[in-house]
Amino acid sequence: MQTKPIDPQIKWIKIILISAFTIGLLGSYKLWISDRFFPLSPLIEGFSLPVPLSYLLFGLLVLSLLALFVRFEHRVMLLFFSLLTLAILLDQNRMQAWVYFYSLILLSFYNPKNTLDKEGTIRFIQIIMICMYFWSGAHKINSSFLSIEFPQMIQDFLKGNDPQTLSLVKRFSWLIPSFEILAAILLFFRKTRVVGFGIAVMTHLSIIVLFGPLGLKQNYIILPWNLALILLGYLVFFKNRSKITLPTWKTVALFWFVGIMPMFNLLNAWGDCLSWSLYSSKNKLFYVSIAKQHWPQFQPHLESALINKEVQQERYIVDVNKWSYEELSVPVNPEYRVFKSISKFFCTYNIPETDLMFMMYRKPVKVENLERWGCEE
């Protein structure tokens, strides 16, 4: 353990980080256990834990995180990351963007000698946040976000269907990615850091209002994350005017993962959750089409995730992302391998090939971007 008094700035970063991470875990607890209908997507096929052990794993994960309040040292941190790695190996859906973010920041404190490099740690967090803002904005520069999804999101928020409002939102939707990219650039330079922080705060407050209890009332799990980002931004940007450099192998490696690798997401070669592709309208969509005669066995679990709720229909189509929100309180990890794993779950029901179909759309949603497969594939 550290013998020197903890720097107040570092102390508050730890408190914010551990608190927000804990709230995220508890708020999505069904994601972390196997006692659920939504299937697990293990990284290694067949790798699983019995239900009681999944509860034990989750309990130990939360307790080891809370233990960092008392003993913020490398052995406790190593235990937490070992448990977290095991949990993600058991289900790839657990690799959410906020889990990735919190984990990276927590790693900035890891040191086998239990010593602390304050400037290095703050620089580490600054790089993560700047890259996140930049790529979150860059990924939104696409026709689906600018012309369809963001305008529709605002219409849903306003609970209206006014064509003039829709047209106005479309005209100015480019400001959203522009502000995020601008915040990243301004935060990098010392003289403009306060302005960049102000833009970032407005972005986070807008997200909290838009998705919170007074807005769309969805994906509540990102609300504590956005609040944590405001508080962390205050500590590492507003209260810190040091120059951002990459003097060590640790920060160079970090920049490679959070600043360079997201570029490969444009080629579908790096995961969405690892690329800060947040509400970018680029994420793949996954649907399951089930013939009418087989629907009753799924109805209790999937009714709320239907995209076609008419009484007279031959097939029922399930929006898997909506199902994930409803049951796990998080979006599905939009990766092809995860979709394939979920497909195998449905195929265990021995439904005839013609009565069960899986559909994945790459955005923008159009016929040529549709991929279909069945259980035989």
Secondary structure per residue as TSV (DSSP state, phi and psi in degrees):
chain	resnum	aa	ss	phi	psi
A	1	M	-	360.0	158.8
A	2	Q	-	-74.8	137.1
A	3	T	-	-93.0	-24.7
A	4	K	S	-80.6	151.1
A	5	P	-	-59.5	141.5
A	6	I	-	-73.7	132.6
A	7	D	-	-58.5	133.4
A	8	P	H	-55.3	-39.0
A	9	Q	H	-63.5	-45.8
A	10	I	H	-66.8	-38.2
A	11	K	H	-58.8	-45.5
A	12	W	H	-70.5	-33.4
A	13	I	H	-61.4	-43.9
A	14	K	H	-62.7	-45.0
A	15	I	H	-61.5	-46.5
A	16	I	H	-63.0	-45.9
A	17	L	H	-63.0	-52.1
A	18	I	H	-66.0	-40.2
A	19	S	H	-63.2	-48.7
A	20	A	H	-65.1	-41.2
A	21	F	H	-63.1	-43.3
A	22	T	H	-63.5	-44.2
A	23	I	H	-60.5	-41.4
A	24	G	H	-62.1	-43.9
A	25	L	H	-64.5	-47.0
A	26	L	H	-67.7	-36.1
A	27	G	H	-70.3	-17.6
A	28	S	T	-122.5	37.3
A	29	Y	G	-58.0	-32.0
A	30	K	G	-68.4	-22.2
A	31	L	G	-64.7	-28.5
A	32	W	G	-100.5	2.9
A	33	I	-	-122.4	164.8
A	34	S	S	-102.6	1.0
A	35	D	-	-84.1	75.8
A	36	R	S	-161.0	167.2
A	37	F	S	-87.7	-36.0
A	38	F	S	-60.5	125.0
A	39	P	-	-70.4	150.1
A	40	L	-	-78.3	151.2
A	41	S	-	-121.9	79.0
A	42	P	-	-66.6	146.8
A	43	L	S	-67.6	-31.6
A	44	I	S	-112.0	118.2
A	45	E	T	-57.1	131.5
A	46	G	T	90.4	-8.8
A	47	F	-	-78.6	117.7
A	48	S	-	-155.6	167.8
A	49	L	-	-125.1	147.3
A	50	P	-	-60.9	155.3
A	51	V	H	-52.9	-48.4
A	52	P	H	-58.1	-39.0
A	53	L	H	-70.8	-28.0
A	54	S	H	-67.6	-36.6
A	55	Y	H	-65.4	-41.9
A	56	L	H	-62.5	-43.8
A	57	L	H	-60.8	-44.7
A	58	F	H	-64.5	-42.6
A	59	G	H	-61.5	-44.1
A	60	L	H	-66.0	-36.0
A	61	L	H	-61.7	-47.9
A	62	V	H	-66.7	-43.4
A	63	L	H	-64.4	-39.4
A	64	S	H	-67.5	-32.5
A	65	L	H	-69.4	-45.4
A	66	L	H	-65.0	-29.9
A	67	A	H	-62.5	-23.5
A	68	L	H	-67.8	-19.0
A	69	F	H	-63.4	-35.8
A	70	V	H	-93.2	-46.2
A	71	R	-	-128.0	88.8
A	72	F	-	-85.7	78.1
A	73	E	S	-136.1	168.0
A	74	H	H	-66.0	-30.6
A	75	R	H	-68.7	-41.2
A	76	V	H	-67.3	-41.0
A	77	M	H	-64.5	-39.9
A	78	L	H	-63.8	-39.1
A	79	L	H	-62.7	-46.2
A	80	F	H	-60.6	-47.2
A	81	F	H	-69.0	-29.6
A	82	S	H	-66.0	-43.7
A	83	L	H	-67.2	-40.1
A	84	L	H	-65.1	-41.9
A	85	T	H	-61.3	-43.2
A	86	L	H	-61.3	-43.5
A	87	A	H	-61.8	-40.4
A	88	I	H	-72.5	-34.8
A	89	L	H	-62.3	-32.5
A	90	L	H	-76.9	-25.9
A	91	D	-	-157.0	112.6
A	92	Q	G	-68.1	-18.5
A	93	N	G	-64.5	-18.6
A	94	R	G	-74.3	-13.1
A	95	M	-	-83.5	74.5
A	96	Q	-	-86.1	160.8
A	97	A	H	-59.9	-40.0
A	98	W	H	-70.8	-32.4
A	99	V	H	-64.8	-43.4
A	100	Y	H	-61.6	-44.9
A	101	F	H	-62.9	-53.7
A	102	Y	H	-59.6	-39.7
A	103	S	H	-64.6	-41.7
A	104	L	H	-61.9	-43.3
A	105	I	H	-67.4	-40.8
A	106	L	H	-61.8	-36.3
A	107	L	H	-63.8	-26.5
A	108	S	T	-64.0	-20.5
A	109	F	T	-92.9	-10.2
A	110	Y	-	-70.7	126.9
A	111	N	-	-155.3	116.8
A	112	P	T	-56.4	-23.8
A	113	K	T	-89.4	-0.5
A	114	N	-	57.0	31.2
A	115	T	-	-102.4	160.8
A	116	L	-	-127.0	127.9
A	117	D	-	-102.2	96.3
A	118	K	H	-58.8	-50.2
A	119	E	H	-62.4	-40.4
A	120	G	H	-65.3	-39.5
A	121	T	H	-66.1	-45.5
A	122	I	H	-64.4	-40.7
A	123	R	H	-61.3	-40.3
A	124	F	H	-57.7	-48.1
A	125	I	H	-67.1	-39.4
A	126	Q	H	-59.2	-44.5
A	127	I	H	-62.5	-43.8
A	128	I	H	-59.3	-48.3
A	129	M	H	-69.6	-39.7
A	130	I	H	-63.2	-46.1
A	131	C	H	-65.0	-36.9
A	132	M	H	-63.5	-46.3
A	133	Y	H	-62.2	-43.7
A	134	F	H	-62.2	-50.9
A	135	W	H	-74.6	-31.0
A	136	S	H	-61.2	-38.7
A	137	G	H	-73.5	-44.4
A	138	A	H	-61.1	-39.7
A	139	H	T	-68.7	-19.7
A	140	K	T	-82.8	-6.7
A	141	I	-	-81.8	79.4
A	142	N	S	-155.0	157.3
A	143	S	H	-63.9	-33.9
A	144	S	I	-63.0	-44.6
A	145	F	I	-71.5	-49.0
A	146	L	I	-68.9	-37.2
A	147	S	I	-105.5	-18.9
A	148	I	I	-122.1	-65.1
A	149	E	I	-72.3	-44.4
A	150	F	H	-66.6	-46.5
A	151	P	H	-57.4	-40.3
A	152	Q	H	-66.2	-37.4
A	153	M	H	-61.9	-43.1
A	154	I	H	-67.4	-39.5
A	155	Q	H	-62.0	-41.9
A	156	D	H	-64.6	-37.6
A	157	F	H	-64.6	-41.5
A	158	L	H	-81.9	-7.5
A	159	K	T	54.5	45.1
A	160	G	-	-140.5	175.1
A	161	N	-	-141.4	44.5
A	162	D	-	-81.9	119.8
A	163	P	H	-58.8	-34.8
A	164	Q	H	-67.5	-40.4
A	165	T	H	-63.6	-42.9
A	166	L	H	-60.8	-43.2
A	167	S	H	-64.5	-40.0
A	168	L	H	-66.3	-42.6
A	169	V	H	-64.6	-41.0
A	170	K	H	-60.5	-38.2
A	171	R	H	-66.1	-32.7
A	172	F	H	-111.5	7.8
A	173	S	T	-63.7	-23.8
A	174	W	T	-63.7	-18.8
A	175	L	H	-65.4	-29.9
A	176	I	H	-62.1	-57.7
A	177	P	H	-64.7	-31.6
A	178	S	H	-63.2	-42.6
A	179	F	H	-65.2	-39.6
A	180	E	H	-65.8	-44.5
A	181	I	H	-65.9	-40.8
A	182	L	H	-62.3	-42.0
A	183	A	H	-59.0	-42.8
A	184	A	H	-61.1	-44.9
A	185	I	H	-66.1	-45.4
A	186	L	H	-67.8	-33.9
A	187	L	H	-69.0	-22.7
A	188	F	H	-70.7	-34.2
A	189	F	S	-97.7	138.8
A	190	R	G	-61.9	-41.7
A	191	K	G	-70.6	-24.0
A	192	T	G	-109.5	7.3
A	193	R	H	-63.0	-38.6
A	194	V	H	-65.0	-41.4
A	195	V	H	-64.8	-43.4
A	196	G	H	-60.8	-40.1
A	197	F	H	-64.1	-40.0
A	198	G	H	-60.6	-42.8
A	199	I	H	-65.0	-41.7
A	200	A	H	-62.7	-41.5
A	201	V	H	-61.7	-44.8
A	202	M	H	-60.1	-38.6
A	203	T	H	-62.7	-47.2
A	204	H	H	-67.6	-40.4
A	205	L	H	-63.8	-37.4
A	206	S	H	-63.0	-41.2
A	207	I	H	-64.6	-42.6
A	208	I	H	-61.9	-42.9
A	209	V	H	-68.0	-43.5
A	210	L	H	-65.4	-43.2
A	211	F	H	-101.9	-7.0
A	212	G	S	-78.1	-169.6
A	213	P	T	-59.8	-26.3
A	214	L	T	-90.8	-3.0
A	215	G	T	-118.7	-123.8
A	216	L	T	-77.2	-14.2
A	217	K	-	55.3	51.5
A	218	Q	-	-143.2	154.7
A	219	N	-	51.1	51.7
A	220	Y	T	-57.3	-22.7
A	221	I	T	-63.5	-22.0
A	222	I	H	-85.0	-9.1
A	223	L	H	-66.7	-50.6
A	224	P	H	-63.0	-30.3
A	225	W	H	-63.7	-46.1
A	226	N	H	-67.6	-35.7
A	227	L	H	-65.8	-41.4
A	228	A	H	-63.2	-37.6
A	229	L	H	-64.2	-37.0
A	230	I	H	-63.9	-47.6
A	231	L	H	-67.3	-41.7
A	232	L	H	-65.8	-40.4
A	233	G	H	-60.3	-38.8
A	234	Y	I	-61.9	-41.9
A	235	L	I	-74.8	-38.3
A	236	V	I	-99.0	-14.8
A	237	F	I	-115.9	-57.6
A	238	F	I	-64.2	-38.3
A	239	K	T	-95.8	8.4
A	240	N	-	-138.7	124.6
A	241	R	-	-116.1	18.0
A	242	S	-	-73.5	154.9
A	243	K	-	-73.7	139.5
A	244	I	-	-90.0	120.2
A	245	T	-	-133.2	173.4
A	246	L	-	-121.7	66.8
A	247	P	-	-81.4	-15.4
A	248	T	S	-122.3	161.8
A	249	W	H	-62.4	-29.5
A	250	K	H	-65.6	-44.6
A	251	T	H	-75.1	-32.0
A	252	V	H	-65.1	-44.7
A	253	A	H	-62.9	-41.1
A	254	L	H	-60.0	-48.2
A	255	F	H	-61.5	-34.4
A	256	W	I	-61.3	-43.3
A	257	F	I	-76.0	-41.8
A	258	V	I	-96.4	-17.3
A	259	G	I	-110.0	-32.7
A	260	I	I	-100.6	-48.4
A	261	M	G	-58.5	-34.4
A	262	P	G	-57.4	-21.2
A	263	M	G	-61.0	-34.3
A	264	F	G	-73.8	-11.5
A	265	N	G	-64.5	-27.2
A	266	L	G	-65.1	-20.9
A	267	L	G	-105.8	13.1
A	268	N	T	59.0	31.8
A	269	A	-	-111.4	5.7
A	270	W	S	-149.4	138.6
A	271	G	-	-60.7	149.9
A	272	D	S	-62.0	-44.9
A	273	C	T	-68.3	-22.8
A	274	L	T	-91.9	-2.3
A	275	S	T	-115.7	8.1
A	276	W	T	59.9	31.7
A	277	S	-	-85.3	74.5
A	278	L	-	-100.3	119.8
A	279	Y	S	48.7	43.2
A	280	S	-	-93.3	-7.2
A	281	S	S	64.8	16.2
A	282	K	-	-101.0	-15.0
A	283	N	S	-65.8	140.9
A	284	K	-	-68.3	148.0
A	285	L	E	-109.3	144.4
A	286	F	E	-132.7	131.2
A	287	Y	E	-131.2	150.8
A	288	V	E	-120.7	124.8
A	289	S	E	-104.2	121.4
A	290	I	E	-121.9	129.5
A	291	A	E	-63.8	150.1
A	292	K	G	-52.8	-43.2
A	293	Q	G	-69.1	-16.9
A	294	H	G	-102.3	-4.4
A	295	W	G	-64.5	-39.1
A	296	P	G	-51.5	-33.3
A	297	Q	G	-73.0	-16.8
A	298	F	T	-105.6	-18.5
A	299	Q	H	-52.1	-45.9
A	300	P	H	-59.6	-29.0
A	301	H	H	-96.7	-28.8
A	302	L	H	-115.9	0.2
A	303	E	G	-53.7	-44.0
A	304	S	G	-72.4	-12.7
A	305	A	G	-100.2	6.4
A	306	L	B	-70.1	145.4
A	307	I	S	-103.8	-6.5
A	308	N	-	-134.7	102.4
A	309	K	-	-104.2	15.4
A	310	E	-	-64.2	149.5
A	311	V	S	-68.9	-44.9
A	312	Q	S	-92.9	105.5
A	313	Q	-	-159.8	154.3
A	314	E	S	-94.9	-24.5
A	315	R	E	-135.8	145.6
A	316	Y	E	-107.3	130.6
A	317	I	E	-112.6	122.2
A	318	V	E	-102.2	128.7
A	319	D	E	-85.9	107.8
A	320	V	H	-65.8	-33.8
A	321	N	H	-65.3	-41.9
A	322	K	H	-65.0	-40.2
A	323	W	H	-59.4	-42.7
A	324	S	H	-63.2	-43.6
A	325	Y	H	-59.2	-45.5
A	326	E	H	-64.8	-42.3
A	327	E	H	-95.6	-37.9
A	328	L	H	-105.4	-10.6
A	329	S	S	70.1	16.5
A	330	V	S	-141.8	158.9
A	331	P	-	-72.7	156.8
A	332	V	-	-69.4	144.7
A	333	N	-	-69.2	110.3
A	334	P	-	-79.8	58.7
A	335	E	-	-113.8	145.6
A	336	Y	H	-55.7	-42.4
A	337	R	H	-66.0	-32.1
A	338	V	H	-69.5	-42.8
A	339	F	H	-61.4	-40.7
A	340	K	H	-63.6	-38.8
A	341	S	H	-65.2	-41.7
A	342	I	H	-65.0	-36.6
A	343	S	H	-58.8	-42.0
A	344	K	H	-62.1	-31.9
A	345	F	H	-61.5	-47.2
A	346	F	H	-67.0	-32.6
A	347	C	H	-69.1	-17.0
A	348	T	T	-70.2	-12.6
A	349	Y	T	-82.5	-0.5
A	350	N	-	54.2	44.4
A	351	I	-	-84.6	137.7
A	352	P	-	-53.3	146.8
A	353	E	G	-52.1	-39.8
A	354	T	G	-74.5	-13.1
A	355	D	G	-101.8	-1.9
A	356	L	E	-139.0	123.4
A	357	M	E	-138.3	143.3
A	358	F	E	-114.5	137.9
A	359	M	E	-132.5	128.7
A	360	M	E	-121.4	127.2
A	361	Y	E	-106.9	133.3
A	362	R	-	-97.5	132.8
A	363	K	S	-76.5	149.6
A	364	P	S	-67.9	148.8
A	365	V	-	-71.6	109.1
A	366	K	S	-155.0	166.2
A	367	V	G	-55.4	-43.4
A	368	E	G	-68.9	-14.5
A	369	N	G	-99.3	12.3
A	370	L	E	-96.8	132.9
A	371	E	E	-122.8	131.3
A	372	R	E	-120.0	151.1
A	373	W	E	-156.1	162.1
A	374	G	-	-122.8	-174.4
A	375	C	T	-67.1	-30.8
A	376	E	T	-66.6	-22.9
A	377	E	-	-86.6	360.0
